[in-house]
Amino acid sequence: MALDLVCKMEVDPKTAPAKAEYKGKTYYFCAPGCKVAFEKDPEKYVNAAAHGEGGHHHKH
């Protein structure tokens, strides 16, 4: 399974409704809207994933 970096859902790469390439890596998304958000600011999502941040989690 692949992780949708925008909404943090797991997506099956074989059936993902949307995908995007960025810096030679393919990212999969649960919906075209997530792909659009990713393409607007890919660094934000890639960096958040690398640091374990992002998604819909709130720090207290």
C-alpha positions in Angstrom: 0.0 0.0 0.0 1.1 3.6 -0.6 0.4 6.5 1.6 -1.6 9.5 0.3 0.6 12.3 1.8 -2.2 14.8 1.7 -4.9 13.1 3.7 -2.8 10.2 5.1 -5.1 7.5 3.7 -3.6 4.2 2.5 -4.0 3.8 -1.3 -3.5 0.7 -3.5 -1.1 1.8 -6.2 -2.8 -0.5 -8.7 -6.2 1.2 -8.2 -5.3 4.7 -7.0 -7.5 7.3 -8.7 -4.7 9.8 -9.0 -0.9 9.8 -9.0 1.9 12.3 -9.5 5.6 12.1 -10.1 7.9 14.4 -8.1 11.7 14.2 -8.1 11.7 10.8 -9.7 9.3 9.3 -7.2 5.7 8.4 -7.8 3.1 9.4 -5.2 -0.5 8.0 -5.2 -3.6 9.7 -4.1 -7.1 8.7 -3.0 -8.7 11.4 -5.1 -7.8 14.0 -7.8 -8.2 16.7 -5.2 -5.4 15.3 -3.1 -3.2 15.3 -6.2 -4.0 18.9 -6.9 -3.1 19.9 -3.3 0.1 18.0 -3.6 1.1 19.6 -6.9 0.5 23.1 -5.5 3.1 22.5 -2.8 4.8 19.2 -3.0 7.7 20.1 -0.7 5.3 20.7 2.1 3.9 17.2 1.9 7.2 15.4 1.2 9.0 17.2 4.0 6.1 16.6 6.4 6.2 12.9 5.6 9.9 12.7 6.0 9.6 14.3 9.5 6.5 12.3 10.5 4.3 15.5 10.5 1.2 16.6 8.6 -2.1 14.9 8.1 -5.0 15.6 10.4 -3.2 15.3 13.7 -3.1 18.0 16.3 -0.3 18.5 18.8 -1.3 19.3 22.4 
